[in-house]
Amino acid sequence: MERPYTKLERICKELKEIVEFENKLHMMDMNLNLGDVDVLEEVISMIEEIVDYDPTPQYLYDNDGGEPSMSAAEIHSGAWRQHQELHS
């Protein structure tokens, strides 16, 4: 059985091929209505959002999109070192 995300990727690719083919044709030669092609482009965008979804919360990253600035363990160990320095 094909996995859902794999199937969605395949469907998205096929829809892109249809839109590309239709967009190459003159308006009078198109198989689909121009409005239908617009709807397909919106559907493709929606499917791509599902397939490319990243569940990582964006606030965990630096402004430049790099790695998380500090892990919880790093924050805790830094706070503990500071606590020891203040009380020594």
C-alpha positions in Angstrom: 0.0 0.0 0.0 1.3 3.4 -1.0 1.9 5.8 2.0 -0.3 8.9 2.1 2.5 11.5 1.8 4.0 9.6 -1.1 0.7 9.4 -2.8 0.1 13.2 -2.3 3.5 14.0 -3.7 2.7 11.9 -6.8 -0.7 13.5 -7.2 0.8 17.0 -6.8 3.4 16.2 -9.5 0.7 15.0 -11.9 -1.4 18.1 -11.2 1.6 20.3 -11.9 2.1 18.5 -15.2 -1.5 19.1 -16.2 -1.3 22.8 -15.3 2.0 23.2 -17.2 0.5 21.5 -20.2 -2.6 23.6 -20.2 -0.7 26.9 -19.7 1.4 26.1 -22.8 -1.7 26.0 -24.9 -3.5 29.0 -26.5 -6.7 29.9 -24.5 -8.9 28.6 -27.3 -7.1 25.3 -27.4 -7.2 24.6 -23.7 -8.9 21.4 -22.5 -9.8 22.9 -19.1 -11.3 26.3 -18.4 -8.9 29.0 -17.4 -10.7 29.2 -14.0 -10.2 25.5 -13.5 -6.5 25.9 -14.1 -6.4 28.6 -11.4 -8.2 26.3 -9.0 -5.7 23.5 -9.7 -2.9 25.9 -8.9 -4.5 26.7 -5.5 -5.0 22.9 -4.9 -1.3 22.3 -5.7 -0.3 25.0 -3.2 -2.5 23.4 -0.5 -1.1 19.9 -1.1 2.5 21.3 -1.0 1.7 22.8 2.4 0.6 19.4 3.7 3.6 17.5 2.2 6.2 20.2 3.2 4.7 20.8 6.7 7.4 21.3 9.4 6.0 20.7 12.9 9.0 22.5 14.6 7.8 25.6 16.4 9.3 28.6 14.6 10.1 30.4 17.9 12.8 27.8 18.7 15.0 29.2 15.9 17.2 32.3 15.6 16.0 35.0 13.3 18.2 33.7 10.6 16.5 30.3 10.6 19.5 28.5 11.9 19.7 25.9 14.7 17.8 26.5 18.0 19.7 29.1 20.1 19.9 26.9 23.2 18.4 23.7 24.4 16.6 23.4 27.7 19.5 21.4 29.1 22.0 24.2 28.1 19.8 26.8 29.7 19.5 24.8 32.9 23.2 24.1 33.1 24.0 27.7 32.5 21.6 28.8 35.2 23.2 26.3 37.6 26.7 27.5 36.9 25.6 31.1 37.5 23.9 30.1 40.7 27.1 28.4 41.9 29.2 31.4 41.0 26.9 33.8 42.9 27.0 31.6 46.1 30.7 30.8 46.2 
